[in-house]
Structure formats: structure tokens, C-alpha cells
Amino acid sequence: MPYHVFNNRSRRTGMLVLSRHNEESIMIGDDIEVKIVGIRGRNVRLGIEAPRQVSVHRREIYDRVGRNPQTSGIGNTAVSST
């Protein structure tokens, strides 16, 4: 069963926190897999497999370009190399 926390206004307010080891993964829906591909000190490397139509960006890039990559000059790629 998915984990959701709702407040009185029926909006999500919680965060699911998971522990994973190297080479373990989590699934988001049926189409998105997030895998731990390396751990070095305090740095964790993630591999993300998602359908091509799903944009994946680091948060700071997402905040910079906004929610619509087509109008921001960034192509709609499945995985950002930035």
C-alpha cells in the first residue's frame, strides 16, 4: 500500500524515508526505478530508469528552469546529465 500522509485539507504533507544498500532500488509506480549505484563517504550515486517522456533533473536545475523544460531551453530528456 502506498504511503501518504494527509492533513485536514487532503494534501500530502509527509515524506516516506527508506534505507537502501548499494545495488538496492525502489520503485515509483510501475515505470520508475531508483537504484543505489554507489556510496562513497557521504555521497550516494543514484541511477534512475524512467520512461523517455518523464523529465528527470537535479532539484537545483529543476528550480532554475521551472516546470516546463520546453520553454526553458532544456530538452525533454529522460535523464539529465547535469
Residue, then its C-alpha position, 0 to 999 in steps of 0.5 A: m500500500p502506498y504511503h501518504v500522509f494527509n492533513n485536514r485539507s487532503r494534501r500530502t504533507g509527509m515524506l516516506v524515508l527508506s534505507r537502501h544498500n548499494e545495488e538496492s532500488i525502489m520503485i515509483g509506480d510501475d515505470i520508475e526505478v531508483k537504484i543505489v549505484g554507489i556510496r562513497g563517504r557521504n555521497v550516494r550515486l543514484g541511477i534512475e530508469a524512467p520512461r523517455q517522456v518523464s523529465v528527470h533533473r537535479r532539484e537545483i536545475y529543476d528550480r532554475v528552469g521551472r516546470n516546463p523544460q520546453t520553454s526553458g531551453i532544456g530538452n525533454t530528456a529522460v535523464s539529465s546529465t547535469 
